[in-house]
Amino acid sequence: MVERKYHVYRGEATQPLPISVLIQTANGFRCNIYMEVGSKQYNVKNYDECQSGVQSLNRNCVLCFDGSDEQEAEGRFRTLFGGQSKAV
């Protein structure tokens, strides 16, 4: 399993990625992709769960990738977040 911490905002004026972009990207991979917020875990491929998780976010998000193409998925999400990430 790969875990990565992402900055949701790059600056005060920058908006977070739309939920639809996160879900569409996640659905392009076979691995499980989860967002961890506090002690809760949300499936990024599920709209309702993803929406609940994103509403709880402050400035950082931990995404967990688990499956055969987890490295590729993590790389794509790193690109989505503009490289503004750091390892957990």
Beta strands, then each sheet from edge to edge (+ up, - down):
strand 1: 2-7
strand 2: 32-37
strand 3: 40-43
strand 4: 60-66
strand 5: 85-87
sheet 1: 3+ 2- 4+ 1- 5+
end
